[in-house]
Amino acid sequence: MDLTGARWRKSSRSGGNGGNCVEVADNLSGVVGVRDSKDPAGPVLAFTPQAWRAFVREAAASWT
């Protein structure tokens, strides 16, 4: 998986205290990367854009 050009971002709900956060790169063609913000050189989970949207939709629904 080529992550060249990935623009990683944290959730707007992430605190600034260096806590447990994930970063998402959704600017790549055909793949959404997810990684641990404390280990940016570590492993990356890869999802199809459709799978990522389904995950986000279900996670948001569980908060309501």
mmJSON file of the N, C-alpha and C atoms, coordinates in Angstrom:
{"data_MODEL":{"atom_site":{
"group_PDB":["ATOM","ATOM","ATOM","ATOM","ATOM","ATOM","ATOM","ATOM","ATOM","ATOM","ATOM","ATOM","ATOM","ATOM","ATOM","ATOM","ATOM","ATOM","ATOM","ATOM","ATOM","ATOM","ATOM","ATOM","ATOM","ATOM","ATOM","ATOM","ATOM","ATOM","ATOM","ATOM","ATOM","ATOM","ATOM","ATOM","ATOM","ATOM","ATOM","ATOM","ATOM","ATOM","ATOM","ATOM","ATOM","ATOM","ATOM","ATOM","ATOM","ATOM","ATOM","ATOM","ATOM","ATOM","ATOM","ATOM","ATOM","ATOM","ATOM","ATOM","ATOM","ATOM","ATOM","ATOM","ATOM","ATOM","ATOM","ATOM","ATOM","ATOM","ATOM","ATOM","ATOM","ATOM","ATOM","ATOM","ATOM","ATOM","ATOM","ATOM","ATOM","ATOM","ATOM","ATOM","ATOM","ATOM","ATOM","ATOM","ATOM","ATOM","ATOM","ATOM","ATOM","ATOM","ATOM","ATOM","ATOM","ATOM","ATOM","ATOM","ATOM","ATOM","ATOM","ATOM","ATOM","ATOM","ATOM","ATOM","ATOM","ATOM","ATOM","ATOM","ATOM","ATOM","ATOM","ATOM","ATOM","ATOM","ATOM","ATOM","ATOM","ATOM","ATOM","ATOM","ATOM","ATOM","ATOM","ATOM","ATOM","ATOM","ATOM","ATOM","ATOM","ATOM","ATOM","ATOM","ATOM","ATOM","ATOM","ATOM","ATOM","ATOM","ATOM","ATOM","ATOM","ATOM","ATOM","ATOM","ATOM","ATOM","ATOM","ATOM","ATOM","ATOM","ATOM","ATOM","ATOM","ATOM","ATOM","ATOM","ATOM","ATOM","ATOM","ATOM","ATOM","ATOM","ATOM","ATOM","ATOM","ATOM","ATOM","ATOM","ATOM","ATOM","ATOM","ATOM","ATOM","ATOM","ATOM","ATOM","ATOM","ATOM","ATOM","ATOM","ATOM","ATOM","ATOM","ATOM","ATOM","ATOM","ATOM","ATOM"],
"id":[1,2,3,4,5,6,7,8,9,10,11,12,13,14,15,16,17,18,19,20,21,22,23,24,25,26,27,28,29,30,31,32,33,34,35,36,37,38,39,40,41,42,43,44,45,46,47,48,49,50,51,52,53,54,55,56,57,58,59,60,61,62,63,64,65,66,67,68,69,70,71,72,73,74,75,76,77,78,79,80,81,82,83,84,85,86,87,88,89,90,91,92,93,94,95,96,97,98,99,100,101,102,103,104,105,106,107,108,109,110,111,112,113,114,115,116,117,118,119,120,121,122,123,124,125,126,127,128,129,130,131,132,133,134,135,136,137,138,139,140,141,142,143,144,145,146,147,148,149,150,151,152,153,154,155,156,157,158,159,160,161,162,163,164,165,166,167,168,169,170,171,172,173,174,175,176,177,178,179,180,181,182,183,184,185,186,187,188,189,190,191,192],
"type_symbol":["N","C","C","N","C","C","N","C","C","N","C","C","N","C","C","N","C","C","N","C","C","N","C","C","N","C","C","N","C","C","N","C","C","N","C","C","N","C","C","N","C","C","N","C","C","N","C","C","N","C","C","N","C","C","N","C","C","N","C","C","N","C","C","N","C","C","N","C","C","N","C","C","N","C","C","N","C","C","N","C","C","N","C","C","N","C","C","N","C","C","N","C","C","N","C","C","N","C","C","N","C","C","N","C","C","N","C","C","N","C","C","N","C","C","N","C","C","N","C","C","N","C","C","N","C","C","N","C","C","N","C","C","N","C","C","N","C","C","N","C","C","N","C","C","N","C","C","N","C","C","N","C","C","N","C","C","N","C","C","N","C","C","N","C","C","N","C","C","N","C","C","N","C","C","N","C","C","N","C","C","N","C","C","N","C","C","N","C","C","N","C","C"],
"label_atom_id":["N","CA","C","N","CA","C","N","CA","C","N","CA","C","N","CA","C","N","CA","C","N","CA","C","N","CA","C","N","CA","C","N","CA","C","N","CA","C","N","CA","C","N","CA","C","N","CA","C","N","CA","C","N","CA","C","N","CA","C","N","CA","C","N","CA","C","N","CA","C","N","CA","C","N","CA","C","N","CA","C","N","CA","C","N","CA","C","N","CA","C","N","CA","C","N","CA","C","N","CA","C","N","CA","C","N","CA","C","N","CA","C","N","CA","C","N","CA","C","N","CA","C","N","CA","C","N","CA","C","N","CA","C","N","CA","C","N","CA","C","N","CA","C","N","CA","C","N","CA","C","N","CA","C","N","CA","C","N","CA","C","N","CA","C","N","CA","C","N","CA","C","N","CA","C","N","CA","C","N","CA","C","N","CA","C","N","CA","C","N","CA","C","N","CA","C","N","CA","C","N","CA","C","N","CA","C","N","CA","C","N","CA","C","N","CA","C","N","CA","C","N","CA","C"],
"label_alt_id":[null,null,null,null,null,null,null,null,null,null,null,null,null,null,null,null,null,null,null,null,null,null,null,null,null,null,null,null,null,null,null,null,null,null,null,null,null,null,null,null,null,null,null,null,null,null,null,null,null,null,null,null,null,null,null,null,null,null,null,null,null,null,null,null,null,null,null,null,null,null,null,null,null,null,null,null,null,null,null,null,null,null,null,null,null,null,null,null,null,null,null,null,null,null,null,null,null,null,null,null,null,null,null,null,null,null,null,null,null,null,null,null,null,null,null,null,null,null,null,null,null,null,null,null,null,null,null,null,null,null,null,null,null,null,null,null,null,null,null,null,null,null,null,null,null,null,null,null,null,null,null,null,null,null,null,null,null,null,null,null,null,null,null,null,null,null,null,null,null,null,null,null,null,null,null,null,null,null,null,null,null,null,null,null,null,null,null,null,null,null,null,null],
"label_comp_id":["MET","MET","MET","ASP","ASP","ASP","LEU","LEU","LEU","THR","THR","THR","GLY","GLY","GLY","ALA","ALA","ALA","ARG","ARG","ARG","TRP","TRP","TRP","ARG","ARG","ARG","LYS","LYS","LYS","SER","SER","SER","SER","SER","SER","ARG","ARG","ARG","SER","SER","SER","GLY","GLY","GLY","GLY","GLY","GLY","ASN","ASN","ASN","GLY","GLY","GLY","GLY","GLY","GLY","ASN","ASN","ASN","CYS","CYS","CYS","VAL","VAL","VAL","GLU","GLU","GLU","VAL","VAL","VAL","ALA","ALA","ALA","ASP","ASP","ASP","ASN","ASN","ASN","LEU","LEU","LEU","SER","SER","SER","GLY","GLY","GLY","VAL","VAL","VAL","VAL","VAL","VAL","GLY","GLY","GLY","VAL","VAL","VAL","ARG","ARG","ARG","ASP","ASP","ASP","SER","SER","SER","LYS","LYS","LYS","ASP","ASP","ASP","PRO","PRO","PRO","ALA","ALA","ALA","GLY","GLY","GLY","PRO","PRO","PRO","VAL","VAL","VAL","LEU","LEU","LEU","ALA","ALA","ALA","PHE","PHE","PHE","THR","THR","THR","PRO","PRO","PRO","GLN","GLN","GLN","ALA","ALA","ALA","TRP","TRP","TRP","ARG","ARG","ARG","ALA","ALA","ALA","PHE","PHE","PHE","VAL","VAL","VAL","ARG","ARG","ARG","GLU","GLU","GLU","ALA","ALA","ALA","ALA","ALA","ALA","ALA","ALA","ALA","SER","SER","SER","TRP","TRP","TRP","THR","THR","THR"],
"label_asym_id":["A","A","A","A","A","A","A","A","A","A","A","A","A","A","A","A","A","A","A","A","A","A","A","A","A","A","A","A","A","A","A","A","A","A","A","A","A","A","A","A","A","A","A","A","A","A","A","A","A","A","A","A","A","A","A","A","A","A","A","A","A","A","A","A","A","A","A","A","A","A","A","A","A","A","A","A","A","A","A","A","A","A","A","A","A","A","A","A","A","A","A","A","A","A","A","A","A","A","A","A","A","A","A","A","A","A","A","A","A","A","A","A","A","A","A","A","A","A","A","A","A","A","A","A","A","A","A","A","A","A","A","A","A","A","A","A","A","A","A","A","A","A","A","A","A","A","A","A","A","A","A","A","A","A","A","A","A","A","A","A","A","A","A","A","A","A","A","A","A","A","A","A","A","A","A","A","A","A","A","A","A","A","A","A","A","A","A","A","A","A","A","A"],
"label_entity_id":["1","1","1","1","1","1","1","1","1","1","1","1","1","1","1","1","1","1","1","1","1","1","1","1","1","1","1","1","1","1","1","1","1","1","1","1","1","1","1","1","1","1","1","1","1","1","1","1","1","1","1","1","1","1","1","1","1","1","1","1","1","1","1","1","1","1","1","1","1","1","1","1","1","1","1","1","1","1","1","1","1","1","1","1","1","1","1","1","1","1","1","1","1","1","1","1","1","1","1","1","1","1","1","1","1","1","1","1","1","1","1","1","1","1","1","1","1","1","1","1","1","1","1","1","1","1","1","1","1","1","1","1","1","1","1","1","1","1","1","1","1","1","1","1","1","1","1","1","1","1","1","1","1","1","1","1","1","1","1","1","1","1","1","1","1","1","1","1","1","1","1","1","1","1","1","1","1","1","1","1","1","1","1","1","1","1","1","1","1","1","1","1"],
"label_seq_id":[1,1,1,2,2,2,3,3,3,4,4,4,5,5,5,6,6,6,7,7,7,8,8,8,9,9,9,10,10,10,11,11,11,12,12,12,13,13,13,14,14,14,15,15,15,16,16,16,17,17,17,18,18,18,19,19,19,20,20,20,21,21,21,22,22,22,23,23,23,24,24,24,25,25,25,26,26,26,27,27,27,28,28,28,29,29,29,30,30,30,31,31,31,32,32,32,33,33,33,34,34,34,35,35,35,36,36,36,37,37,37,38,38,38,39,39,39,40,40,40,41,41,41,42,42,42,43,43,43,44,44,44,45,45,45,46,46,46,47,47,47,48,48,48,49,49,49,50,50,50,51,51,51,52,52,52,53,53,53,54,54,54,55,55,55,56,56,56,57,57,57,58,58,58,59,59,59,60,60,60,61,61,61,62,62,62,63,63,63,64,64,64],
"pdbx_PDB_ins_code":[null,null,null,null,null,null,null,null,null,null,null,null,null,null,null,null,null,null,null,null,null,null,null,null,null,null,null,null,null,null,null,null,null,null,null,null,null,null,null,null,null,null,null,null,null,null,null,null,null,null,null,null,null,null,null,null,null,null,null,null,null,null,null,null,null,null,null,null,null,null,null,null,null,null,null,null,null,null,null,null,null,null,null,null,null,null,null,null,null,null,null,null,null,null,null,null,null,null,null,null,null,null,null,null,null,null,null,null,null,null,null,null,null,null,null,null,null,null,null,null,null,null,null,null,null,null,null,null,null,null,null,null,null,null,null,null,null,null,null,null,null,null,null,null,null,null,null,null,null,null,null,null,null,null,null,null,null,null,null,null,null,null,null,null,null,null,null,null,null,null,null,null,null,null,null,null,null,null,null,null,null,null,null,null,null,null,null,null,null,null,null,null],
"Cartn_x":[0.855,0.0,0.901,0.658,1.457,0.769,1.399,0.84,1.525,2.306,2.948,1.862,2.006,1.035,-0.116,-0.092,-1.171,-1.139,-2.297,-2.438,-3.202,-2.478,-3.039,-3.697,-4.843,-5.54,-6.177,-6.294,-6.978,-8.41,-9.231,-10.608,-10.622,-11.614,-11.764,-12.116,-12.525,-12.854,-11.657,-10.511,-9.308,-8.829,-8.44,-7.902,-6.468,-5.99,-4.62,-3.628,-4.037,-3.174,-2.362,-2.305,-1.507,-2.114,-3.42,-4.099,-4.188,-5.043,-5.224,-6.041,-5.38,-6.041,-5.674,-6.526,-6.183,-6.106,-5.355,-5.267,-5.794,-6.43,-7.035,-6.475,-6.173,-5.792,-6.844,-7.708,-8.783,-8.641,-7.443,-7.205,-6.587,-6.442,-5.807,-6.863,-6.473,-7.399,-7.642,-8.889,-9.273,-8.962,-8.394,-8.044,-8.126,-8.55,-8.526,-7.585,-6.558,-5.595,-5.94,-5.722,-5.964,-4.746,-4.21,-3.038,-3.137,-2.296,-2.195,-1.367,-1.909,-1.199,0.094,0.196,1.412,2.516,2.182,3.148,2.999,3.329,3.099,3.9,4.983,5.76,5.302,4.319,3.836,2.867,2.177,1.268,0.078,-0.459,-1.619,-2.708,-3.907,-5.061,-5.568,-5.963,-6.453,-7.885,-8.737,-10.142,-10.498,-11.489,-12.037,-12.82,-12.985,-13.785,-15.202,-15.789,-17.134,-17.169,-16.19,-16.131,-15.903,-15.065,-14.801,-16.065,-16.785,-18.03,-19.029,-19.125,-20.039,-19.618,-18.322,-17.825,-18.168,-17.882,-18.147,-19.644,-20.465,-21.913,-22.394,-21.924,-22.332,-21.782,-20.547,-19.983,-20.764,-21.13,-21.899,-23.272,-23.895,-25.22,-25.193,-24.069,-23.987,-23.87,-23.547,-23.413,-24.735,-25.735,-27.009,-28.009],
"Cartn_y":[-1.175,0.0,1.238,2.1,3.319,4.461,4.923,6.016,7.346,7.387,8.634,9.675,10.81,11.88,11.849,10.876,10.807,12.054,12.642,13.784,13.271,13.117,12.553,13.642,13.313,14.272,13.534,14.237,13.713,14.225,13.548,13.995,15.371,16.154,17.469,17.311,16.119,15.85,15.355,15.205,14.781,15.904,15.553,16.549,16.887,17.958,18.385,17.845,16.852,16.369,15.142,14.796,13.652,12.319,12.281,11.058,10.024,9.06,7.976,8.472,8.652,9.167,8.315,8.367,7.791,8.925,8.686,9.631,8.935,9.709,9.183,9.937,9.19,9.786,9.351,10.287,9.952,10.688,11.139,11.853,10.965,9.676,8.772,8.113,7.729,7.108,5.644,5.321,3.932,3.346,4.12,3.586,4.689,4.299,5.195,4.558,5.282,4.78,5.257,4.397,4.721,4.254,5.146,4.783,5.371,4.876,5.358,6.645,7.711,8.997,8.959,8.06,7.969,7.191,6.51,5.689,5.904,7.102,7.415,6.551,5.942,5.064,3.615,3.367,2.014,1.549,0.461,-0.125,0.774,0.567,1.321,0.326,0.578,-0.19,0.461,-0.347,0.175,-0.297,0.637,0.363,0.897,0.287,0.9,2.126,3.108,4.266,3.88,2.891,2.458,1.845,1.012,0.39,1.456,2.435,3.493,4.316,4.665,5.419,4.63,3.325,2.486,2.459,2.355,2.367,3.685,4.786,6.106,6.286,5.868,5.972,5.168,3.941,3.094,3.626,4.116,4.683,5.906,6.762,7.961,7.59,6.566,6.143,5.602,5.012,4.442,5.522,6.754,7.859,8.584,8.29,9.01,8.231],
"Cartn_z":[0.0,0.0,0.0,-0.927,-1.059,-0.304,0.751,1.553,1.264,0.181,-0.218,-0.464,0.142,-0.037,0.953,1.866,2.864,3.743,3.946,4.856,6.071,7.156,8.381,9.203,9.775,10.642,11.81,12.902,14.086,14.093,14.841,15.021,15.66,15.302,15.933,17.414,17.814,19.218,20.021,19.381,20.099,20.993,22.177,23.096,22.731,23.256,22.999,24.005,24.805,25.877,25.497,24.214,23.784,24.159,24.342,24.749,23.651,23.859,22.905,21.716,20.593,19.396,18.197,17.216,15.918,14.917,13.866,12.766,11.523,10.669,9.46,8.257,7.22,5.935,4.929,4.546,3.613,2.287,2.001,0.753,-0.335,-0.058,-1.011,-1.9,-3.068,-4.012,-3.644,-3.323,-3.104,-1.749,-0.838,0.48,1.531,2.738,3.892,4.905,5.297,6.271,7.669,8.646,10.052,10.834,11.688,12.48,13.874,14.763,16.137,16.129,16.677,16.651,17.462,18.427,19.231,18.525,17.429,16.708,15.203,14.721,13.311,12.336,12.793,11.914,12.028,12.88,13.113,12.042,12.328,11.339,11.024,9.845,9.366,8.988,9.442,8.99,7.711,6.751,5.473,5.252,4.878,4.61,3.236,2.607,1.41,1.867,1.013,1.407,1.832,1.174,1.524,2.922,3.242,4.569,5.646,5.352,6.323,6.583,5.534,5.716,6.552,6.311,7.09,8.556,8.821,10.197,10.89,10.235,10.821,11.073,10.13,10.282,11.504,11.639,12.766,14.094,14.083,15.318,15.747,14.81,15.144,15.664,15.093,15.528,16.955,17.344,18.693,19.768,19.381,20.338,20.556,19.739,19.875,20.69],
"occupancy":[1.0,1.0,1.0,1.0,1.0,1.0,1.0,1.0,1.0,1.0,1.0,1.0,1.0,1.0,1.0,1.0,1.0,1.0,1.0,1.0,1.0,1.0,1.0,1.0,1.0,1.0,1.0,1.0,1.0,1.0,1.0,1.0,1.0,1.0,1.0,1.0,1.0,1.0,1.0,1.0,1.0,1.0,1.0,1.0,1.0,1.0,1.0,1.0,1.0,1.0,1.0,1.0,1.0,1.0,1.0,1.0,1.0,1.0,1.0,1.0,1.0,1.0,1.0,1.0,1.0,1.0,1.0,1.0,1.0,1.0,1.0,1.0,1.0,1.0,1.0,1.0,1.0,1.0,1.0,1.0,1.0,1.0,1.0,1.0,1.0,1.0,1.0,1.0,1.0,1.0,1.0,1.0,1.0,1.0,1.0,1.0,1.0,1.0,1.0,1.0,1.0,1.0,1.0,1.0,1.0,1.0,1.0,1.0,1.0,1.0,1.0,1.0,1.0,1.0,1.0,1.0,1.0,1.0,1.0,1.0,1.0,1.0,1.0,1.0,1.0,1.0,1.0,1.0,1.0,1.0,1.0,1.0,1.0,1.0,1.0,1.0,1.0,1.0,1.0,1.0,1.0,1.0,1.0,1.0,1.0,1.0,1.0,1.0,1.0,1.0,1.0,1.0,1.0,1.0,1.0,1.0,1.0,1.0,1.0,1.0,1.0,1.0,1.0,1.0,1.0,1.0,1.0,1.0,1.0,1.0,1.0,1.0,1.0,1.0,1.0,1.0,1.0,1.0,1.0,1.0,1.0,1.0,1.0,1.0,1.0,1.0,1.0,1.0,1.0,1.0,1.0,1.0],
"B_iso_or_equiv":[0.0,0.0,0.0,0.0,0.0,0.0,0.0,0.0,0.0,0.0,0.0,0.0,0.0,0.0,0.0,0.0,0.0,0.0,0.0,0.0,0.0,0.0,0.0,0.0,0.0,0.0,0.0,0.0,0.0,0.0,0.0,0.0,0.0,0.0,0.0,0.0,0.0,0.0,0.0,0.0,0.0,0.0,0.0,0.0,0.0,0.0,0.0,0.0,0.0,0.0,0.0,0.0,0.0,0.0,0.0,0.0,0.0,0.0,0.0,0.0,0.0,0.0,0.0,0.0,0.0,0.0,0.0,0.0,0.0,0.0,0.0,0.0,0.0,0.0,0.0,0.0,0.0,0.0,0.0,0.0,0.0,0.0,0.0,0.0,0.0,0.0,0.0,0.0,0.0,0.0,0.0,0.0,0.0,0.0,0.0,0.0,0.0,0.0,0.0,0.0,0.0,0.0,0.0,0.0,0.0,0.0,0.0,0.0,0.0,0.0,0.0,0.0,0.0,0.0,0.0,0.0,0.0,0.0,0.0,0.0,0.0,0.0,0.0,0.0,0.0,0.0,0.0,0.0,0.0,0.0,0.0,0.0,0.0,0.0,0.0,0.0,0.0,0.0,0.0,0.0,0.0,0.0,0.0,0.0,0.0,0.0,0.0,0.0,0.0,0.0,0.0,0.0,0.0,0.0,0.0,0.0,0.0,0.0,0.0,0.0,0.0,0.0,0.0,0.0,0.0,0.0,0.0,0.0,0.0,0.0,0.0,0.0,0.0,0.0,0.0,0.0,0.0,0.0,0.0,0.0,0.0,0.0,0.0,0.0,0.0,0.0,0.0,0.0,0.0,0.0,0.0,0.0],
"pdbx_formal_charge":[null,null,null,null,null,null,null,null,null,null,null,null,null,null,null,null,null,null,null,null,null,null,null,null,null,null,null,null,null,null,null,null,null,null,null,null,null,null,null,null,null,null,null,null,null,null,null,null,null,null,null,null,null,null,null,null,null,null,null,null,null,null,null,null,null,null,null,null,null,null,null,null,null,null,null,null,null,null,null,null,null,null,null,null,null,null,null,null,null,null,null,null,null,null,null,null,null,null,null,null,null,null,null,null,null,null,null,null,null,null,null,null,null,null,null,null,null,null,null,null,null,null,null,null,null,null,null,null,null,null,null,null,null,null,null,null,null,null,null,null,null,null,null,null,null,null,null,null,null,null,null,null,null,null,null,null,null,null,null,null,null,null,null,null,null,null,null,null,null,null,null,null,null,null,null,null,null,null,null,null,null,null,null,null,null,null,null,null,null,null,null,null],
"auth_seq_id":[1,1,1,2,2,2,3,3,3,4,4,4,5,5,5,6,6,6,7,7,7,8,8,8,9,9,9,10,10,10,11,11,11,12,12,12,13,13,13,14,14,14,15,15,15,16,16,16,17,17,17,18,18,18,19,19,19,20,20,20,21,21,21,22,22,22,23,23,23,24,24,24,25,25,25,26,26,26,27,27,27,28,28,28,29,29,29,30,30,30,31,31,31,32,32,32,33,33,33,34,34,34,35,35,35,36,36,36,37,37,37,38,38,38,39,39,39,40,40,40,41,41,41,42,42,42,43,43,43,44,44,44,45,45,45,46,46,46,47,47,47,48,48,48,49,49,49,50,50,50,51,51,51,52,52,52,53,53,53,54,54,54,55,55,55,56,56,56,57,57,57,58,58,58,59,59,59,60,60,60,61,61,61,62,62,62,63,63,63,64,64,64],
"auth_comp_id":["MET","MET","MET","ASP","ASP","ASP","LEU","LEU","LEU","THR","THR","THR","GLY","GLY","GLY","ALA","ALA","ALA","ARG","ARG","ARG","TRP","TRP","TRP","ARG","ARG","ARG","LYS","LYS","LYS","SER","SER","SER","SER","SER","SER","ARG","ARG","ARG","SER","SER","SER","GLY","GLY","GLY","GLY","GLY","GLY","ASN","ASN","ASN","GLY","GLY","GLY","GLY","GLY","GLY","ASN","ASN","ASN","CYS","CYS","CYS","VAL","VAL","VAL","GLU","GLU","GLU","VAL","VAL","VAL","ALA","ALA","ALA","ASP","ASP","ASP","ASN","ASN","ASN","LEU","LEU","LEU","SER","SER","SER","GLY","GLY","GLY","VAL","VAL","VAL","VAL","VAL","VAL","GLY","GLY","GLY","VAL","VAL","VAL","ARG","ARG","ARG","ASP","ASP","ASP","SER","SER","SER","LYS","LYS","LYS","ASP","ASP","ASP","PRO","PRO","PRO","ALA","ALA","ALA","GLY","GLY","GLY","PRO","PRO","PRO","VAL","VAL","VAL","LEU","LEU","LEU","ALA","ALA","ALA","PHE","PHE","PHE","THR","THR","THR","PRO","PRO","PRO","GLN","GLN","GLN","ALA","ALA","ALA","TRP","TRP","TRP","ARG","ARG","ARG","ALA","ALA","ALA","PHE","PHE","PHE","VAL","VAL","VAL","ARG","ARG","ARG","GLU","GLU","GLU","ALA","ALA","ALA","ALA","ALA","ALA","ALA","ALA","ALA","SER","SER","SER","TRP","TRP","TRP","THR","THR","THR"],
"auth_asym_id":["A","A","A","A","A","A","A","A","A","A","A","A","A","A","A","A","A","A","A","A","A","A","A","A","A","A","A","A","A","A","A","A","A","A","A","A","A","A","A","A","A","A","A","A","A","A","A","A","A","A","A","A","A","A","A","A","A","A","A","A","A","A","A","A","A","A","A","A","A","A","A","A","A","A","A","A","A","A","A","A","A","A","A","A","A","A","A","A","A","A","A","A","A","A","A","A","A","A","A","A","A","A","A","A","A","A","A","A","A","A","A","A","A","A","A","A","A","A","A","A","A","A","A","A","A","A","A","A","A","A","A","A","A","A","A","A","A","A","A","A","A","A","A","A","A","A","A","A","A","A","A","A","A","A","A","A","A","A","A","A","A","A","A","A","A","A","A","A","A","A","A","A","A","A","A","A","A","A","A","A","A","A","A","A","A","A","A","A","A","A","A","A"],
"auth_atom_id":["N","CA","C","N","CA","C","N","CA","C","N","CA","C","N","CA","C","N","CA","C","N","CA","C","N","CA","C","N","CA","C","N","CA","C","N","CA","C","N","CA","C","N","CA","C","N","CA","C","N","CA","C","N","CA","C","N","CA","C","N","CA","C","N","CA","C","N","CA","C","N","CA","C","N","CA","C","N","CA","C","N","CA","C","N","CA","C","N","CA","C","N","CA","C","N","CA","C","N","CA","C","N","CA","C","N","CA","C","N","CA","C","N","CA","C","N","CA","C","N","CA","C","N","CA","C","N","CA","C","N","CA","C","N","CA","C","N","CA","C","N","CA","C","N","CA","C","N","CA","C","N","CA","C","N","CA","C","N","CA","C","N","CA","C","N","CA","C","N","CA","C","N","CA","C","N","CA","C","N","CA","C","N","CA","C","N","CA","C","N","CA","C","N","CA","C","N","CA","C","N","CA","C","N","CA","C","N","CA","C","N","CA","C","N","CA","C","N","CA","C","N","CA","C"],
"pdbx_PDB_model_num":[1,1,1,1,1,1,1,1,1,1,1,1,1,1,1,1,1,1,1,1,1,1,1,1,1,1,1,1,1,1,1,1,1,1,1,1,1,1,1,1,1,1,1,1,1,1,1,1,1,1,1,1,1,1,1,1,1,1,1,1,1,1,1,1,1,1,1,1,1,1,1,1,1,1,1,1,1,1,1,1,1,1,1,1,1,1,1,1,1,1,1,1,1,1,1,1,1,1,1,1,1,1,1,1,1,1,1,1,1,1,1,1,1,1,1,1,1,1,1,1,1,1,1,1,1,1,1,1,1,1,1,1,1,1,1,1,1,1,1,1,1,1,1,1,1,1,1,1,1,1,1,1,1,1,1,1,1,1,1,1,1,1,1,1,1,1,1,1,1,1,1,1,1,1,1,1,1,1,1,1,1,1,1,1,1,1,1,1,1,1,1,1]
}}}
